Amino acid sequence: MSTHPFDDALELEQLGDGRFRGRTTAPYNNMVGPFGGVTAAILVRAIELHPDRLGDPVSLTVNFAGPVAEGPFDIHARPVRTNRSNQHWYLELSQDGTIATTATAVFGTRRETWDDIESAPPVVPSADEVERAGLPDFIAWAQNYEMRFHAGALDETGSADSVATLWVRDSPPRPLDHVALTSMTDIFYPRVFQRRGQYLPAGTISLTIHYFATAEDLAAHGDAHVLATAHARRFHRGYFDQSAELWSASGELLATGHQVVYYKG
């Protein structure tokens, strides 16, 4: 029985003592190295496989220190402190002894509390009412996602703002879980492409994700589309920021993503 390409990309060999070995996969290649979203997801998967893990992801920060070359890589994941309801992690991804990526994560258990929300999802047509359109074929990782852009589809005209809003899910469809949600927070092409209407050298330096969806929330979501929206606040001297929100079709905020991106031009 064949597995989903995303699960192939997440496959890790457990070496013991919090160490894992993985390998890049061609379907999730980016223009330089693997897609950052799948790298972040692999780090979450390493914690999920760790025997000392407590609960599910609450927050993740990934610092992309250098490119990940095609081929094998090693991950070292260690819990640096475990409290009653949350657990703090430090991770390193390396190749041939050279660190390519570092990360910190918070995992934890959830309990019933007072709930409220001060944000609202974008008002858009349903996924079935939006035409499917993705990124160019040479961007390999993007072919693994069904994208339906309401605003911000990639073109060469430039734009007065950086807002992108789209429905997205894995292709072929795959039930949403925390690793898939992690990867989806990075599905937005660089906001500078949208503003300038052209490809420029650009890459994420640091990505932070805050998770609101519980495992039960994601199980109820199934393989339905996620409503994803992102924008930048400022482009200045080689760096810009990006803030993203991922929503369920029923209007539940699943996660937020925040990153700083390096660019030229």
C-alpha positions as CSV (number, residue, x, y, z in Angstrom):
1,M,0.0,0.0,0.0
2,S,1.5,3.3,-1.1
3,T,1.8,6.2,1.4
4,H,1.0,9.9,0.9
5,P,4.0,11.9,-0.4
6,F,3.8,14.1,2.6
7,D,4.2,11.1,5.0
8,D,7.1,9.9,2.9
9,A,8.8,13.2,3.4
10,L,8.2,13.0,7.2
11,E,9.7,9.5,7.5
12,L,12.4,9.4,10.2
13,E,14.6,6.6,11.5
14,Q,14.9,6.6,15.3
15,L,18.5,6.3,16.3
16,G,17.9,6.6,20.1
17,D,18.8,9.3,22.6
18,G,16.5,11.8,20.8
19,R,18.3,11.4,17.5
20,F,16.7,10.8,14.2
21,R,17.7,10.4,10.6
22,G,15.7,11.6,7.6
23,R,16.1,12.3,3.9
24,T,14.9,15.0,1.6
25,T,12.4,14.0,-1.0
26,A,12.1,15.4,-4.5
27,P,8.3,16.2,-4.4
28,Y,9.0,18.8,-1.6
29,N,12.0,20.5,-3.2
30,N,12.0,24.3,-3.4
31,M,14.1,26.4,-5.6
32,V,17.0,26.0,-3.1
33,G,16.8,23.0,-0.8
34,P,13.5,21.6,0.5
35,F,10.3,23.6,1.2
36,G,10.6,25.3,4.6
37,G,7.2,24.2,5.6
38,V,8.1,20.5,5.3
39,T,11.3,21.1,7.2
40,A,9.3,22.6,10.1
41,A,6.9,19.7,9.9
42,I,9.7,17.2,10.1
43,L,10.9,18.8,13.3
44,V,7.4,18.5,14.8
45,R,7.3,14.9,13.8
46,A,10.6,14.2,15.6
47,I,9.1,15.5,18.8
48,E,5.9,13.4,18.2
49,L,8.1,10.3,17.9
50,H,10.2,11.1,21.0
51,P,9.4,8.8,24.0
52,D,9.4,11.7,26.4
53,R,6.9,13.9,24.5
54,L,4.1,15.6,26.5
55,G,0.9,16.6,24.7
56,D,0.7,18.4,21.3
57,P,2.4,21.4,19.8
58,V,1.5,24.8,21.2
59,S,4.3,26.9,19.6
60,L,7.2,26.3,17.3
61,T,10.1,28.6,16.2
62,V,12.3,27.5,13.3
63,N,15.5,29.3,12.4
64,F,16.8,28.4,8.9
65,A,20.5,28.9,9.5
66,G,21.6,27.6,6.1
67,P,20.4,25.6,3.1
68,V,19.5,21.9,3.5
69,A,21.2,19.9,0.7
70,E,19.5,17.0,-1.0
71,G,20.1,13.8,0.8
72,P,20.2,12.5,4.4
73,F,20.1,14.8,7.5
74,D,20.1,14.2,11.2
75,I,17.9,15.7,13.9
76,H,18.6,15.9,17.6
77,A,15.5,16.7,19.7
78,R,15.7,17.1,23.5
79,P,13.3,18.3,26.1
80,V,15.0,21.1,28.1
81,R,12.3,21.4,30.7
82,T,9.0,19.6,31.5
83,N,6.4,21.2,33.7
84,R,3.0,19.9,34.7
85,S,1.2,20.9,31.6
86,N,3.8,22.1,29.1
87,Q,7.2,21.0,27.8
88,H,10.0,23.0,26.2
89,W,12.2,21.6,23.4
90,Y,15.4,22.4,21.6
91,L,16.1,20.8,18.2
92,E,19.0,20.9,15.6
93,L,19.0,19.6,12.1
94,S,22.4,19.0,10.7
95,Q,24.2,17.5,7.7
96,D,27.7,16.1,7.8
97,G,28.1,17.7,11.2
98,T,27.1,21.2,10.1
99,I,23.9,22.7,11.6
100,A,21.4,23.8,8.9
101,T,18.4,24.5,11.1
102,T,17.7,25.1,14.8
103,A,14.3,25.2,16.5
104,T,12.6,25.6,19.8
105,A,9.1,24.2,20.5
106,V,6.5,24.2,23.3
107,F,4.3,21.1,23.6
108,G,1.5,20.9,26.1
109,T,-1.8,19.4,27.3
110,R,-5.0,21.3,26.9
111,R,-7.8,21.8,29.4
112,E,-11.3,23.3,29.4
113,T,-11.1,27.1,30.0
114,W,-12.9,30.3,29.2
115,D,-12.8,30.9,25.4
116,D,-13.0,34.0,23.3
117,I,-11.7,35.2,20.0
118,E,-10.9,38.7,18.8
119,S,-10.1,37.9,15.2
120,A,-12.4,36.9,12.3
121,P,-11.8,34.9,9.1
122,P,-11.8,36.7,5.8
123,V,-15.2,36.9,4.1
124,V,-14.7,34.8,0.9
125,P,-16.7,32.4,-1.3
126,S,-16.6,28.7,-0.3
127,A,-13.7,26.6,-1.7
128,D,-16.0,25.0,-4.3
129,E,-16.8,28.5,-5.7
130,V,-13.2,29.5,-6.2
131,E,-11.2,28.2,-9.2
132,R,-8.2,26.1,-8.6
133,A,-4.9,27.8,-9.5
134,G,-1.5,27.2,-8.0
135,L,2.1,28.1,-8.4
136,P,4.3,27.3,-11.5
137,D,5.2,23.7,-12.2
138,F,8.9,24.3,-11.5
139,I,8.1,24.9,-7.8
140,A,7.9,21.2,-7.0
141,W,6.5,21.4,-3.4
142,A,3.5,23.5,-4.5
143,Q,2.3,20.7,-6.7
144,N,1.4,18.8,-3.5
145,Y,-1.2,21.4,-2.6
146,E,-4.6,22.2,-4.0
147,M,-4.7,26.0,-4.0
148,R,-7.7,28.2,-4.7
149,F,-6.8,31.8,-4.6
150,H,-9.4,34.4,-3.7
151,A,-6.7,37.2,-3.6
152,G,-3.0,37.3,-4.3
153,A,-2.5,34.7,-7.0
154,L,1.0,35.0,-8.4
155,D,1.3,37.1,-11.6
156,E,3.7,39.6,-13.2
157,T,1.7,42.8,-12.7
158,G,2.7,43.7,-9.2
159,S,0.3,44.7,-6.5
160,A,-0.5,47.7,-4.2
161,D,-0.7,45.3,-1.2
162,S,0.7,42.0,0.0
163,V,-2.5,40.3,1.0
164,A,-2.9,36.7,-0.2
165,T,-6.1,34.7,0.7
166,L,-6.7,31.2,-0.5
167,W,-8.3,27.8,0.2
168,V,-5.7,25.1,0.5
169,R,-5.4,21.4,1.3
170,D,-3.0,18.6,0.6
171,S,-3.1,17.0,-2.9
172,P,-4.1,14.3,-2.9
173,P,-6.3,15.1,0.1
174,R,-5.0,14.0,3.4
175,P,-6.6,14.3,6.9
176,L,-5.3,17.4,8.6
177,D,-3.0,16.9,11.6
178,H,-0.4,19.0,13.4
179,V,2.4,18.2,11.0
180,A,0.3,19.1,8.0
181,L,-0.9,22.3,9.7
182,T,2.7,23.2,10.4
183,S,3.6,22.9,6.7
184,M,0.6,24.9,5.5
185,T,1.6,27.9,7.5
186,D,4.5,28.3,5.0
187,I,2.5,27.8,1.7
188,F,2.6,31.5,0.8
189,Y,5.1,32.5,-1.8
190,P,7.3,35.5,-0.7
191,R,5.2,38.6,-0.3
192,V,7.9,40.6,-2.2
193,F,7.0,38.6,-5.3
194,Q,3.5,39.9,-5.1
195,R,4.4,43.5,-4.5
196,R,7.0,43.7,-7.2
197,G,5.4,41.3,-9.7
198,Q,8.6,39.4,-10.3
199,Y,10.8,36.6,-8.8
200,L,13.5,37.9,-6.6
201,P,16.1,36.1,-4.4
202,A,14.2,35.5,-1.1
203,G,14.1,33.0,1.7
204,T,12.6,32.6,5.2
205,I,15.1,33.2,8.0
206,S,12.8,32.5,11.0
207,L,9.3,31.1,11.2
208,T,7.1,31.0,14.4
209,I,3.8,29.1,14.5
210,H,1.2,29.3,17.3
211,Y,-1.2,26.4,17.4
212,F,-4.8,26.7,18.6
213,A,-6.3,23.5,17.1
214,T,-6.3,20.5,19.3
215,A,-5.9,16.9,18.0
216,E,-9.6,16.5,18.4
217,D,-10.3,19.7,16.4
218,L,-8.1,18.5,13.6
219,A,-9.7,15.0,13.6
220,A,-13.1,16.7,13.2
221,H,-11.7,18.9,10.3
222,G,-10.7,15.8,8.3
223,D,-9.4,16.5,4.8
224,A,-11.4,19.7,4.2
225,H,-9.9,22.9,2.8
226,V,-8.1,25.4,5.1
227,L,-8.7,29.1,4.6
228,A,-5.2,30.7,4.7
229,T,-4.4,34.4,4.6
230,A,-1.2,36.4,4.9
231,H,0.2,39.8,4.6
232,A,3.4,41.8,5.2
233,R,3.8,45.0,7.2
234,R,7.1,46.4,5.9
235,F,9.8,45.7,3.4
236,H,13.0,47.4,4.5
237,R,16.7,47.0,3.7
238,G,16.6,43.4,2.7
239,Y,14.0,42.0,5.2
240,F,10.2,41.8,5.4
241,D,7.8,40.3,7.9
242,Q,4.8,38.1,7.2
243,S,1.8,37.3,9.4
244,A,-0.6,34.5,8.5
245,E,-3.8,33.0,9.8
246,L,-5.2,29.5,9.0
247,W,-8.9,29.0,9.5
248,S,-11.3,26.1,9.2
249,A,-14.3,26.4,6.9
250,S,-16.5,26.7,10.0
251,G,-14.6,29.8,11.2
252,E,-12.3,28.3,13.8
253,L,-8.8,29.7,14.0
254,L,-6.4,26.8,13.7
255,A,-3.0,28.4,13.8
256,T,-1.1,31.6,13.2
257,G,2.3,32.0,11.5
258,H,4.8,34.8,11.7
259,Q,8.1,35.0,9.8
260,V,10.9,37.2,8.8
261,V,12.2,36.9,5.2
262,Y,15.4,37.9,3.5
263,Y,15.3,39.4,0.0
264,K,17.3,41.1,-2.6
265,G,16.1,43.7,-5.1
